[in-house]
Amino acid sequence: KVLTPEVVSVVFGGTFGTGETVTTTLTATYSDGTTATMDVTATATGTKKVLWGDATLPLENLVKDGVYLTKLTAKSKSSIASSGVTVSVSLVGFGA
């Protein structure tokens, strides 16, 4: 129910096509029904981490004062029609 995120990891695997960009949109839903989004993009395999205080992917963009995180969803899209890229998302945090 109550979740305080510490890190969100987005793992891009598989095979990227020539010039391909994959964008994963993270959507945080809060206890008051509002949402916030953040895009994580990649052009090659690897792990991108959303962290507290990070200059590129700040976790602060997915946290809101006075409410708690009830859900985090991820949706990925590719810049090309047929992609061999896989995406997995994991969240580490504290809850009650």
C-alpha positions in Angstrom: 0.0 0.0 0.0 2.5 2.6 1.1 5.6 2.6 -1.0 8.7 4.8 -0.9 10.9 4.0 -3.9 14.6 3.9 -3.7 15.6 2.9 -7.2 13.8 2.0 -10.4 15.9 -0.1 -12.9 15.0 -0.3 -16.6 16.9 -3.1 -18.4 17.1 -3.0 -22.2 18.0 -6.3 -23.7 17.8 -8.2 -27.0 19.0 -6.6 -30.2 18.7 -3.0 -31.3 18.2 -2.3 -34.9 20.2 0.3 -36.8 19.3 3.8 -35.5 16.7 2.3 -33.1 15.7 4.2 -30.0 13.5 2.5 -27.4 11.5 4.8 -24.9 10.0 3.4 -21.7 7.5 5.7 -20.1 7.2 5.2 -16.3 3.9 6.4 -14.9 3.5 6.8 -11.1 0.0 6.8 -9.7 -0.5 8.4 -6.2 -3.0 7.9 -3.4 -4.8 11.1 -4.4 -5.4 9.8 -8.0 -2.8 12.1 -9.7 0.0 10.8 -11.8 3.5 11.7 -12.9 5.5 10.4 -15.9 9.2 10.0 -16.8 10.7 8.7 -20.0 13.8 6.5 -20.0 15.4 6.1 -23.5 18.1 3.7 -24.8 19.9 3.1 -28.1 21.8 0.1 -26.9 21.5 -2.8 -24.4 22.1 -2.0 -20.8 20.6 -0.9 -17.5 19.3 2.6 -16.8 18.7 3.5 -13.1 16.3 6.2 -11.8 18.0 7.3 -8.6 17.6 9.9 -5.9 19.7 13.0 -6.8 20.6 11.7 -10.3 21.2 14.5 -12.8 19.8 12.6 -15.8 17.1 10.3 -14.3 16.1 11.8 -10.9 13.8 9.7 -8.8 12.4 12.9 -7.4 10.3 13.3 -10.6 8.3 10.2 -9.5 7.7 11.2 -5.9 5.1 13.6 -4.5 4.9 15.1 -1.0 1.9 14.3 1.2 0.7 11.2 -0.8 2.0 7.7 -1.3 2.8 5.8 -4.5 0.1 3.2 -5.2 1.2 2.0 -8.6 4.1 2.2 -11.1 3.5 1.2 -14.7 5.8 1.0 -17.6 5.1 1.2 -21.3 7.8 0.8 -24.0 7.8 1.8 -27.7 10.4 1.6 -30.4 11.3 4.1 -33.1 11.2 1.3 -35.7 8.3 -0.9 -36.9 9.8 -4.3 -35.9 12.0 -4.5 -32.8 14.1 -7.2 -31.2 14.5 -5.3 -28.0 13.2 -6.5 -24.6 12.6 -4.3 -21.6 12.1 -5.2 -18.0 11.5 -2.8 -15.1 12.1 -3.4 -11.4 11.4 -1.2 -8.4 13.1 -1.4 -5.0 11.5 0.5 -2.2 9.9 0.4 1.3 6.3 -0.2 2.0 3.8 -0.9 4.7 
